[in-house]
Amino acid sequence: MDEITHRLYRHMVWSNESLFKAIQLQPVEALQAYISDPEWNVARILRHLVGTMDWFYFCLTSAPERKAEMPKSMSDVAEFLARLKAMETLIAVELDHPEGWVTITEDGRDWQHLRSTILAQTIYHCAEHRTQIVDALDSQGFRSISLDDLTFWDLERLEKDKLSK
């Protein structure tokens, strides 16, 4: 894939890690925060985000998916972050494969998507749920995390600082 896709992916990895680390600094009650549907609280969104990364990797490689339990503590969130980072590393390898159709076989049926579609959806899906998590936390009074601190500008500044050292 091209440099833009790699940059988008680096931003996803960095902002996912930043968010998960910031969540771990919250009280455990923050995991129950939600926007409008109590079933889609922060804990469930985290489980969905991590579980879906397994599914995207499955779509790209046919590797078996692993199910995730609901996080109940901030140490569970730390374990989710470790699992997420492992999946992000595996998926990053897929960025360097050529474009083409990927056949996905699930539950006895086959369908195809372009590799770039799966990778773009991986990046977008994480952005969508990072936003949902921050909104849920904010709506319940946990206001220490801001999406304004997770922008491409911030990542570029960090990368530039690392290069100058």
Order of alpha helices (4+ residues) and beta strands (2+ residues): alpha-alpha-alpha-beta-beta-alpha-alpha
